[in-house]
């Protein structure tokens, strides 16, 4: 797109975001005239683009698209980190972490930085899946074993043959739970596990692909904790957080970490029925009634493996770089090469997902890209990763040798941000060439 058109689009988006109608109807936030005043650049960490086969124009063009996204007014903050050939080529953040009018927020706005952690939401699923693959690595489980072999109460109502691989691939027969229990109680592990075990399956054979918004993570947590005798947070700390030197990356947050986190905001026009019911199937919450719950410490006070890991964009990119590097981080083998590959091999080709109502590809734990266009942009047939609550993206692409984390704290549902978001994904994939031809 010519620069003049891009500039015009940004100007129009900024004007709409700053208008009274935009803020009332689309619930946008005001966009400042001086973007540099709310931008943080990791000047010490970003390496020269040439070391990764890119130019400064490439990096500038990609970041300009991220600025365009921020200028729609739907996002308190946008954080983007890109590694290529293992080198950080872009690590920047723009916007406000807190103090943009959220309930209980500070009166004085607090700018976001590249060290500000944010919630990954459903991108947590990809991480939890890797923990399960490590359990298989270490001989604790077999992915083809029935879940009920480790969690006997799961066998109720004909679920005794559903296996771990089917849970990882969103074919576990329990994509959602219908309950009137308050959300703050529903996300508690023991409460949700009991409801899952008591639930009637939608498919006892594991043939029906249906995105498991929150249930799959709870089942996987139960398996891990029963075979290891440890909490999932403790297991993560010893096998991943400590050896990979993560400062923030964790399940949930301590009160101190919570106070440092970037806050989220549901934006866009108010969502009417039946769309609220549709979104609840895969978000696990009512996007109007529960809109403030994601900024409540109750959501982060204990692990929710399918949805409440926190991390910086750089840490998220670092994790996916480890998978690109066949399970290695520095001189440490975090998971085996086989496990890294097994977690990213396709288990389900593009087909209609019965929860999301769109065609998706899955591996045993990951969402996969596509040709000629996929979740992670154009020509991403080899890419693997996960989305998180609408506008958070974490992925790696072996064809381009990149590991990317795009963390957005705005959650627009009925809005006009899609074009700008697609342009950012397109810019990343067009500016960073593939080093090998796409899969046929």
Secondary structure, DSSP 8 states (H G I E B T S, - for coil): --HHHHHHHHHHHHHHHHSHHHHHHS------S-GGGGEEE-TTT---GGGGT--HHHHHHHHHHHHHHHTTS--SEEEEEEEETTEEEEEEEEEEEE-SS-TT--SS-EE--TT--EE-GGGHHHHHHHHHHHHHHTTS--TTSBGGGTSGGGGGGGTTT-BHHHHHTT-SS-------S-HHHHTSHHHHHHHHHHS--S-SSS------SSHHHHHHHHHHHHHHSS-HHHHHIIIIITTTT-SS-EES--HHHHHHS---EEESB---TTHHHHHHHHHSS-TTTTTTGGGSGGGTSS--TTT-EEE-HHHHHHHHHHHHTTTEETTEESS-HHHHHHTTSEEEEEEE-TTT-SEEEEESS-EE--SSEETTEES-TTEEEEEETTTEEEEEETTTTEEEEEEE-EEESBSS-HHHHHHHHHHHHHHS--SS----
